[in-house]
Amino acid sequence: MLTRIGIGNVEPLEPRTLLSTYYLSPTGSDAAAGTLAAPWRTLAAAAARVGSGDEVVLRGGAYAGGATFNDPNLLIRAYAGERPVVASPIDDPNVGWAIRVGVDASGVTLRGLELVGGYYYCVKTETTWGWGGGTPLYGSSHLLIDACVLHGSGRDCVKVVPGAHHVTIRGCEIYDSGLRDPSNAEGIDNVNGDAMAVQECYIHDIATNGVYAKGGAADCLIERNRVVRTGGIGIALGFYTDAEFFDADNAAFYESIDSVVRNNYVAACNYAGIGLYAALRPRVYNNTLVDVANGGQSGITLAPGTVWVSDVFTAYAPNRDVQVYNNVVAVDTAAPVFRVRVVDGHSGLEGTIGIDNNLYHRAGGAASFRDDRAGGFTGSLAAWRARIGGDGASLEAAPLLDAAKPFRQTAASPGRDKGRALAGFAGDVEKQARPQGPAWDIGADEFVDAAPPPDTAAPTVELVSAPVLRSGGGTSYKFSVRYADDRELDAATFDNRDVLVTGPGGFEQLATLFRVDAPGDGPTRTVTYRLAARGGAWDASDNGVYTIVLRKLAVADTSGNTIPRTVVGTFSLRIPVTTAAFVAPPPVTPQPVAASAFEHDSVLDR
């Protein structure tokens, strides 16, 4: 990070932060300049020297892990066409991770890296949770892990801690968790990190659960992933969390709130393909679950959360207001395809359940359903329908999936055109539009008779809110833009490097992502950005017209089409000049002046 200042008698320029790019190479030196020609050697050196908004580019080869990056808005990426490997041992407790993102390092992107090992994690976020002393609770948020390979961890591959919100894990391969301690070793372990998105990942050979969001994590989205060969559950909304990690306003101890699991292929799991534990308003849509519940539970399992609060009180929370539509649920054992559990007399389901248009199958026999509530029940699909008063449009049949790519339907699949249209998304596991026929298909895949025409149209952007700022003292300014695409925008491309704002006096600064109006991909999204005030607070010296520029390649659709560099619009600051109130000086009493006072004044003498 470089700062430009005035020199000598030239009027000083206003300080500006210039974003820098630094390079690392296994053959570099930490005494070098960090340029492409003279790269640094270690991540530790880079972490100590970079500043907010800088870019760190790793040449191919091996690097020692264990570094912590504490500056926001960093881009840490592989050099084009090369694969850097950042590795930490799993048997050294002093090296807990391959890379850690510090508590103040929000907006960091990790792209194209191979991250290996760590006594605990391949990647860990950080939080102030547990610091005490009235410290505000927050974590390293808006982290993007993009097109990385993460494997061989001591425990979890990715750890998302309380307060680390808006973490996106996209296009990654994640495998071989728990090589040191396989007893509690998820592919992705999220404890109370809101708005996490896990998209288009291949998660496989996981010691325990493939991915879960628990501890009160809200507004999470898990979509278009392949989760294969897990020692526990494939995907879980909620699980079991200690009371200290829940938000204070989550008095009912819901483990998951308003989160979505959709368009995933889940196979070869020891326990449930999808598990819901104390989930409030979970939505489970268009997933394909095959060969799941091999060691216990059921294809989809609903269970209450169990939170030990004190020696005299344990809190139990049910799943409430559940939606389960358009899923393929197939088991190869005698396990139920669907089960509602009761634990210590506490139900795994209360409120409403919307369940329909699913395809159930058990290899070698009839699918069974189990409900432990109200005296218990185990029975067929027909008996299950009668018990719950739903699932009327669901089917029981072999799913007849593609042998080579089993997440795909075939022309003979019985779930074709048997699903229901659902709001909020329109694509399948491969981003193909739904429907391709007269109705949606059941499962993660939408069958296509012929390849769809290529998508070559770039999204568009327009400014929708940029009010005039007429009062000083604020520390930031917010504006909103609307992105639109003929198919679907790639929501993971919204980040802290999208928009550059220029203005009077050489002002030039990146705006940071503040809010997206809806989770996940979609044809339109309204995104709000926040611009930090120059000097810490806006005042009249900042007045003028500011220009909002969308940077080249910053925002894309799900086909990879990007918006070109675009001047989106302007906004103005018109803050009144503040003048100090006039204070009259005290009265002065005239004093006589002696003549001698002027004796030597030649002017008066004349």
VOGU-3710 file (C-alpha; in Angstrom, 3 decimals, decimal comma):
1> mltrigignv> 0,000/0,000/0,000  1,518/3,318/-1,067  0,544/6,806/0,079  1,120/9,850/-2,137  1,977/13,037/-0,230  3,099/16,550/-1,042  6,835/17,390/-1,225  8,691/20,643/-0,547  6,837/23,861/-1,286  4,259/22,194/-3,538
11> epleprtlls> 0,790/22,306/-2,059  0,252/18,883/-0,377  -2,064/16,504/-2,191  -4,810/14,861/-0,248  -3,586/11,400/0,948  -4,691/8,590/-1,388  -4,456/4,872/-0,994  -3,075/3,244/-4,140  -3,845/-0,455/-4,467  -0,742/-2,532/-5,042
21> tyylsptgsd> -0,022/-5,990/-6,445  2,677/-8,113/-4,832  4,119/-11,435/-5,977  5,356/-14,550/-4,202  7,481/-17,383/-5,549  9,058/-20,446/-3,934  12,357/-19,132/-5,337  11,800/-15,572/-4,105  13,253/-13,696/-1,130  11,502/-11,851/1,668
31> aaagtlaapw> 14,174/-9,178/1,329  13,054/-8,478/-2,240  10,615/-5,826/-3,417  7,646/-8,170/-3,918  7,433/-7,456/-7,642  6,966/-9,983/-10,441  10,700/-9,768/-11,175  11,723/-9,788/-7,486  9,038/-11,738/-5,595  8,766/-12,470/-1,898
41> rtlaaaaarv> 9,197/-16,003/-0,619  6,691/-16,509/2,221  3,072/-15,823/3,016  4,142/-14,610/6,455  6,124/-11,801/4,824  3,180/-10,901/2,615  0,770/-10,846/5,561  3,058/-8,453/7,424  3,503/-5,987/4,545  0,313/-5,736/2,519
51> gsgdevvlrg> -2,461/-3,266/3,189  -6,162/-2,906/2,591  -7,224/-3,616/-0,978  -3,895/-5,051/-2,129  -3,457/-8,087/-4,354  -1,126/-10,987/-3,551  -0,264/-13,262/-6,478  1,348/-16,651/-5,835  3,451/-18,342/-8,490  3,168/-22,128/-8,727
61> gayaggatfn> 4,947/-24,298/-6,173  4,967/-25,040/-2,447  4,567/-22,537/0,399  4,549/-22,961/4,171  1,121/-22,376/5,693  0,188/-20,849/9,034  -0,078/-17,187/7,984  -2,826/-14,874/9,245  -3,999/-11,993/7,046  -5,411/-9,072/9,038
71> dpnlliraya> -6,102/-6,445/6,353  -9,478/-6,099/4,605  -10,331/-6,404/0,923  -7,284/-8,441/-0,045  -7,210/-10,606/-3,159  -4,891/-13,592/-2,654  -4,767/-15,614/-5,844  -2,825/-17,980/-8,025  -0,788/-16,677/-10,922  -2,680/-17,422/-14,153
81> gerpvvaspi> -2,181/-21,017/-15,281  -0,216/-22,058/-12,176  -1,165/-23,898/-8,972  0,405/-22,717/-5,708  0,161/-25,179/-2,790  -0,023/-23,757/0,735  0,514/-26,587/3,209  0,709/-26,945/6,988  1,448/-30,063/9,027  -1,432/-31,774/10,832
91> ddpnvgwair> 0,700/-32,857/13,811  1,961/-29,447/15,019  -0,529/-27,656/17,314  1,366/-24,404/16,766  0,295/-24,368/13,107  -3,470/-24,522/13,267  -4,333/-23,711/9,648  -2,998/-23,264/6,162  -4,467/-19,732/5,999  -6,355/-17,774/8,636
101> vgvdasgvtl> -8,430/-14,673/7,874  -8,123/-12,278/10,810  -11,017/-10,698/12,634  -10,651/-7,333/10,859  -9,899/-8,795/7,435  -13,356/-8,642/5,911  -13,696/-8,729/2,148  -10,789/-11,112/1,523  -10,792/-13,345/-1,591  -8,812/-16,593/-1,872
111> rglelvggyy> -8,760/-17,749/-5,498  -7,158/-20,682/-7,293  -5,106/-21,926/-4,326  -4,497/-25,463/-3,060  -4,734/-25,353/0,735  -3,531/-28,435/2,583  -3,436/-29,571/6,179  -3,379/-27,505/9,334  -3,545/-29,009/12,814  -7,211/-27,985/12,806
121> ycvktettwg> -8,272/-26,360/9,524  -7,280/-25,588/5,966  -8,984/-22,177/6,256  -10,209/-20,506/9,433  -12,115/-17,278/9,940  -11,751/-15,324/13,189  -14,108/-13,629/15,637  -14,277/-11,465/18,749  -16,702/-13,968/20,257  -15,428/-14,854/23,709
131> wgggtplygs> -13,086/-11,874/24,047  -15,215/-10,398/26,857  -14,854/-6,929/28,293  -17,770/-5,544/26,308  -15,991/-6,048/22,979  -18,437/-5,742/20,048  -19,191/-9,128/18,498  -18,058/-9,474/14,902  -15,920/-11,681/12,698  -14,033/-11,762/9,412
141> shllidacvl> -16,950/-11,420/7,001  -17,462/-11,251/3,234  -14,806/-13,893/2,655  -14,819/-15,519/-0,795  -13,073/-18,864/-1,300  -13,204/-19,339/-5,052  -11,922/-22,192/-7,248  -9,669/-23,557/-4,506  -8,774/-27,117/-3,527  -8,868/-27,764/0,230
151> hgsgrdcvkv> -7,909/-31,134/1,690  -5,998/-33,137/4,249  -7,019/-31,113/7,308  -6,425/-32,162/10,895  -10,147/-31,610/11,548  -12,505/-29,425/9,461  -11,425/-28,217/6,046  -13,207/-24,841/6,403  -14,151/-23,289/9,753  -16,655/-20,430/9,820
161> vpgahhvtir> -16,896/-18,960/13,336  -19,661/-16,915/15,050  -19,960/-13,458/13,573  -18,126/-14,344/10,341  -21,025/-13,476/8,042  -21,400/-13,527/4,242  -18,795/-16,209/3,624  -19,025/-17,653/0,097  -17,358/-20,932/-0,866  -17,715/-21,425/-4,604
171> gceiydsglr> -16,353/-23,833/-7,185  -14,054/-25,606/-4,727  -13,031/-29,219/-4,244  -13,002/-30,195/-0,561  -11,944/-33,627/0,647  -10,063/-35,774/3,178  -11,043/-33,957/6,360  -10,031/-35,206/9,791  -6,742/-36,921/8,991  -5,578/-36,283/12,561
181> dpsnaegidn> -8,930/-36,320/14,405  -11,793/-37,849/12,411  -14,278/-37,656/15,290  -15,429/-34,098/14,509  -14,213/-33,183/11,060  -16,634/-31,540/8,637  -15,911/-30,441/5,107  -17,428/-27,052/5,998  -18,251/-26,274/9,637  -20,282/-23,083/10,107
191> vngdamavqe> -21,198/-22,086/13,658  -23,436/-18,990/13,632  -22,096/-17,363/10,503  -25,058/-15,752/8,738  -25,589/-15,594/4,966  -23,051/-18,288/4,107  -23,255/-19,528/0,508  -21,776/-22,857/-0,599  -22,118/-23,184/-4,360  -20,891/-25,548/-7,061
201> cyihdiatng> -18,448/-27,396/-4,819  -17,357/-31,026/-4,976  -17,213/-32,197/-1,361  -16,156/-35,808/-0,925  -14,502/-38,325/1,383  -15,353/-36,382/4,528  -14,842/-37,926/7,968  -18,115/-36,663/9,459  -20,630/-34,245/7,862  -20,148/-32,773/4,404
211> vyakggaadc> -21,371/-29,284/5,275  -23,523/-27,800/7,976  -24,713/-24,394/9,141  -25,648/-24,423/12,825  -25,563/-22,375/16,033  -28,293/-20,037/14,804  -26,786/-19,416/11,360  -29,385/-17,488/9,342  -30,027/-16,947/5,625  -27,563/-19,570/4,439
221> liernrvvrt> -27,700/-21,031/0,933  -26,279/-24,417/-0,064  -26,825/-25,060/-3,768  -25,534/-26,897/-6,841  -23,004/-28,997/-4,941  -21,988/-32,638/-5,180  -21,520/-34,166/-1,735  -20,285/-37,749/-1,863  -18,971/-40,288/0,664  -19,409/-38,783/4,101
231> ggigialgfy> -19,034/-40,511/7,437  -22,008/-38,577/8,768  -24,722/-36,461/7,148  -24,349/-35,041/3,651  -25,838/-31,563/4,264  -27,320/-30,340/7,543  -29,198/-27,213/8,514  -28,492/-27,173/12,231  -26,858/-29,785/14,413  -25,707/-29,618/18,048
241> tdaeffdadn> -24,157/-26,398/19,386  -23,136/-25,152/22,841  -25,339/-22,402/24,270  -22,535/-19,810/24,395  -22,350/-19,570/20,582  -25,969/-18,542/19,937  -27,023/-14,904/19,492  -28,628/-13,406/22,582  -31,902/-12,757/20,698  -32,189/-16,421/19,667
251> aafyesidsv> -33,771/-17,375/22,972  -35,411/-20,499/21,510  -32,007/-21,845/20,374  -32,941/-22,426/16,754  -29,898/-23,960/15,096  -30,723/-22,718/11,589  -32,947/-19,857/10,480  -34,404/-19,139/7,021  -31,854/-21,203/5,136  -32,094/-23,092/1,834
261> vrnnyvaacn> -30,693/-26,372/0,486  -31,413/-26,771/-3,229  -30,151/-28,382/-6,432  -27,582/-30,592/-4,688  -26,534/-34,152/-5,508  -25,792/-36,106/-2,313  -24,685/-39,748/-2,371  -23,029/-42,501/-0,333  -23,579/-40,978/3,105  -23,406/-43,025/6,288
271> yagiglyaal> -26,293/-41,032/7,749  -28,979/-38,745/6,314  -28,566/-37,155/2,921  -30,109/-34,007/4,397  -30,578/-33,432/8,116  -32,685/-30,705/9,713  -31,975/-29,970/13,390  -33,976/-27,246/15,127  -34,294/-25,413/11,821  -36,722/-22,500/11,613
281> rprvynntlv> -38,341/-22,163/8,186  -35,891/-24,423/6,302  -36,441/-24,948/2,573  -35,288/-28,159/0,914  -35,843/-27,995/-2,843  -34,865/-30,103/-5,865  -32,111/-32,191/-4,335  -31,125/-35,681/-5,494  -30,216/-37,994/-2,606  -29,119/-41,528/-3,485
291> dvanggqsgi> -27,491/-44,313/-1,484  -27,823/-42,358/1,761  -28,550/-43,436/5,357  -26,376/-46,511/4,914  -25,419/-46,635/8,601  -28,500/-45,111/10,216  -31,066/-42,290/10,298  -33,088/-41,791/7,078  -32,889/-40,188/3,662  -34,166/-36,894/5,109
301> tlapgtvwvs> -34,095/-36,634/8,911  -35,856/-34,078/11,112  -34,605/-33,966/14,715  -34,887/-31,502/17,601  -31,881/-29,485/18,683  -30,483/-30,260/22,105  -28,614/-27,459/23,901  -27,171/-27,910/27,369  -27,668/-24,604/29,163  -26,968/-25,547/32,793
311> dvftayapnr> -26,957/-28,516/35,116  -30,676/-28,023/35,659  -31,807/-26,988/32,172  -31,440/-28,391/28,666  -33,131/-26,529/25,824  -34,864/-28,416/23,020  -36,002/-26,711/19,824  -38,029/-28,359/17,041  -37,886/-27,852/13,328  -40,665/-25,432/12,536
321> dvqvynnvva> -42,481/-24,504/9,308  -40,566/-26,858/7,043  -40,769/-27,029/3,217  -39,607/-30,127/1,301  -40,418/-30,104/-2,418  -39,163/-31,751/-5,625  -36,530/-34,034/-4,060  -35,339/-37,491/-5,133  -34,785/-39,582/-1,965  -33,399/-43,082/-2,599
331> vdtaapvfrv> -31,945/-45,513/-0,051  -30,276/-48,885/-0,560  -30,982/-50,207/2,947  -34,060/-50,722/5,093  -33,718/-47,168/6,438  -36,769/-44,905/6,091  -36,719/-42,363/3,315  -38,131/-39,757/5,704  -38,223/-39,608/9,488  -39,387/-37,211/12,198
341> rvvdghsgle> -37,526/-37,963/15,431  -38,491/-37,384/19,047  -35,696/-36,944/21,607  -36,382/-37,043/25,368  -40,025/-36,433/24,616  -39,335/-33,405/22,412  -40,532/-33,403/18,819  -38,419/-32,825/15,744  -41,313/-31,045/13,997  -43,825/-28,425/15,037
351> gtigidnnly> -45,802/-25,855/13,107  -46,480/-26,552/9,442  -44,806/-28,838/6,937  -45,112/-28,325/3,210  -44,030/-31,556/1,553  -44,926/-32,717/-1,948  -43,745/-33,586/-5,474  -40,938/-35,797/-4,168  -39,732/-39,086/-5,657  -39,038/-41,841/-3,099
361> hraggaasfr> -37,319/-45,166/-3,644  -35,911/-48,048/-1,635  -33,826/-50,636/-3,444  -35,367/-54,095/-3,142  -38,565/-53,103/-1,369  -41,183/-50,514/-0,576  -40,072/-47,151/0,771  -40,969/-46,579/4,407  -41,677/-43,459/6,427  -41,254/-43,036/10,179
371> ddraggftgs> -42,793/-40,487/12,533  -41,936/-40,818/16,224  -44,565/-38,304/17,318  -47,937/-39,199/18,810  -47,341/-42,827/19,639  -45,053/-43,515/16,701  -45,634/-44,512/13,118  -43,827/-46,523/10,451  -45,577/-47,125/7,158  -45,872/-46,808/3,416
381> laawrarigg> -46,228/-43,708/1,280  -50,014/-44,115/1,257  -50,153/-44,378/5,054  -47,744/-41,444/5,393  -49,999/-39,299/3,200  -52,963/-40,132/5,370  -51,021/-39,345/8,553  -49,722/-35,908/7,566  -52,353/-34,846/5,053  -49,740/-34,078/2,387
391> dgasleaapl> -47,226/-35,508/-0,098  -50,147/-36,285/-2,414  -48,290/-35,539/-5,657  -45,181/-37,465/-4,648  -44,157/-40,700/-6,374  -42,551/-43,976/-5,431  -40,354/-45,365/-8,210  -36,740/-46,040/-9,147  -35,272/-42,665/-10,198  -33,521/-44,113/-13,312
401> ldaakpfrqt> -30,607/-41,693/-13,244  -27,747/-41,537/-15,721  -25,176/-44,249/-14,927  -22,185/-42,142/-15,989  -23,340/-38,921/-14,334  -25,818/-40,026/-11,679  -26,925/-36,521/-10,774  -28,567/-36,331/-14,214  -32,003/-37,496/-15,262  -32,520/-39,766/-18,255
411> aaspgrdkgr> -35,301/-39,701/-20,808  -36,985/-42,507/-18,844  -36,726/-40,857/-15,395  -40,167/-40,887/-13,739  -39,548/-37,513/-12,105  -39,544/-35,651/-15,413  -42,200/-32,911/-15,500  -43,565/-34,049/-12,119  -42,242/-31,215/-9,974  -43,816/-27,958/-8,918
421> alagfagdve> -42,648/-24,477/-9,897  -40,906/-22,735/-7,046  -40,151/-19,050/-6,601  -36,709/-17,588/-6,106  -34,615/-19,664/-8,500  -34,971/-20,991/-12,019  -31,906/-23,131/-12,738  -30,766/-26,667/-11,914  -27,527/-28,212/-10,640  -25,848/-27,380/-13,970
431> kqarpqgpaw> -27,463/-23,935/-14,251  -29,879/-25,100/-16,944  -33,157/-23,247/-16,965  -36,305/-24,781/-15,471  -38,593/-25,997/-16,893  -37,408/-27,655/-20,098  -40,776/-29,362/-20,595  -44,311/-28,542/-19,498  -43,353/-28,608/-15,786  -40,330/-28,717/-13,500
441> digadefvda> -38,520/-32,012/-13,027  -38,045/-33,620/-9,616  -34,447/-33,673/-8,398  -31,321/-31,594/-8,916  -31,225/-32,022/-12,685  -33,627/-30,685/-15,304  -33,619/-33,084/-18,243  -32,653/-31,454/-21,540  -33,314/-33,243/-24,846  -30,811/-31,041/-26,653
451> apppdtaapt> -28,118/-28,688/-25,506  -29,528/-25,219/-24,817  -28,259/-22,331/-26,936  -25,131/-20,728/-25,502  -25,559/-17,737/-23,252  -23,457/-14,889/-24,643  -25,353/-11,878/-23,318  -23,690/-9,858/-20,578  -25,693/-8,631/-17,580  -26,643/-4,973/-17,236
461> velvsapvlr> -26,343/-2,461/-14,425  -28,227/0,694/-13,492  -28,158/3,105/-10,575  -31,386/2,969/-8,565  -30,592/4,978/-5,424  -27,944/7,666/-4,858  -29,471/10,488/-2,807  -27,840/13,882/-2,405  -25,967/14,073/0,908  -26,884/17,379/2,566
471> sgggtsykfs> -25,632/16,912/6,137  -22,173/16,339/7,502  -20,842/14,163/10,289  -21,695/10,769/8,819  -18,968/8,178/8,430  -20,240/6,584/5,208  -22,547/6,976/2,210  -24,733/4,227/0,742  -25,945/3,818/-2,824  -27,733/0,994/-4,638
481> vryaddreld> -27,432/-0,465/-8,127  -29,612/-2,998/-9,907  -28,027/-5,815/-11,897  -30,084/-7,799/-14,404  -29,458/-10,792/-16,676  -31,502/-12,729/-19,225  -30,764/-15,923/-17,229  -29,103/-15,707/-13,806  -26,594/-13,417/-12,158  -23,716/-15,059/-10,320
491> aatfdnrdvl> -24,278/-13,699/-6,820  -20,826/-14,807/-5,677  -19,282/-12,114/-7,886  -20,775/-9,336/-5,738  -17,930/-8,250/-3,464  -15,835/-5,376/-2,139  -13,931/-4,891/-5,410  -16,899/-4,225/-7,737  -17,256/-0,467/-7,647  -14,754/2,407/-7,730
501> vtgpggfeql> -15,884/5,904/-6,732  -13,994/8,991/-7,905  -14,582/12,558/-6,836  -13,229/16,033/-6,072  -9,615/16,551/-5,046  -8,390/13,299/-6,535  -10,761/11,161/-4,453  -10,593/7,523/-5,576  -11,845/4,682/-3,378  -13,446/1,242/-3,607
511> atlfrvdapg> -16,944/0,938/-2,171  -17,618/-2,087/0,025  -20,517/-4,504/-0,299  -23,250/-3,714/2,223  -26,365/-5,697/1,289  -27,907/-7,844/-1,473  -31,697/-7,855/-1,618  -32,001/-11,649/-2,064  -29,700/-14,628/-1,485  -28,217/-16,759/-4,256
521> dgptrtvtyr> -28,315/-16,374/-8,016  -31,244/-14,878/-9,892  -32,226/-12,756/-12,903  -32,148/-9,482/-10,934  -30,406/-8,347/-7,757  -30,329/-4,932/-6,097  -26,983/-4,458/-4,382  -26,175/-1,736/-1,879  -22,610/-0,532/-1,463  -21,086/1,603/1,276
531> laarggawda> -18,446/4,289/0,774  -16,309/5,296/3,754  -16,025/9,045/4,381  -12,774/10,753/3,570  -11,028/11,677/6,799  -13,475/9,657/8,881  -16,515/11,961/8,546  -18,158/13,915/5,730  -17,986/17,721/5,866  -18,274/20,682/3,496
541> sdngvytivl> -14,726/20,209/2,226  -15,949/16,989/0,550  -18,650/18,744/-1,487  -18,903/18,041/-5,183  -19,958/15,415/-7,697  -18,804/11,798/-7,285  -18,795/9,232/-10,080  -19,694/5,550/-9,563  -17,759/3,210/-11,867  -18,366/-0,534/-12,146
551> rklavadtsg> -14,951/-2,095/-12,684  -14,152/-4,344/-15,627  -14,867/-8,082/-15,050  -16,296/-7,373/-11,584  -19,832/-8,782/-11,950  -20,827/-11,815/-14,026  -23,745/-14,072/-14,821  -23,679/-17,823/-14,201  -22,366/-18,412/-17,735  -19,327/-16,255/-17,071
561> ntiprtvvgt> -20,410/-13,237/-19,111  -19,168/-10,069/-17,418  -20,314/-6,464/-17,501  -17,752/-4,180/-19,157  -16,390/-1,196/-17,284  -19,405/1,073/-16,877  -19,942/4,556/-15,496  -23,095/3,771/-13,552  -23,969/7,282/-12,438  -23,136/10,096/-10,040
571> fslripvtta> -24,123/11,476/-6,683  -23,530/14,828/-4,999  -22,462/16,104/-1,601  -23,944/19,506/-0,696  -23,068/19,939/2,952  -23,504/23,487/4,341  -20,334/25,286/5,367  -20,197/25,623/9,133  -18,965/28,997/10,509  -18,163/29,727/14,108
581> afvapppvtp> -20,525/32,123/15,906  -19,197/35,732/16,190  -18,123/36,671/19,725  -17,691/40,427/20,350  -14,406/41,391/22,002  -14,547/42,984/25,453  -14,895/46,831/25,482  -11,631/48,794/25,548  -11,303/51,974/27,645  -9,358/54,703/25,766
591> qpvaasafeh> -6,096/55,754/27,456  -4,331/59,145/27,061  -1,195/59,014/24,979  1,814/61,041/26,062  3,266/63,429/23,514  6,653/61,864/23,958  5,293/58,791/22,237  5,440/60,596/18,890  8,624/62,610/19,324  10,669/60,387/17,063
601> dsvldr> 7,967/59,744/14,390  9,169/61,691/11,371  5,781/61,515/9,662  4,007/63,199/12,545  6,776/65,728/12,798  5,984/66,879/9,293
//
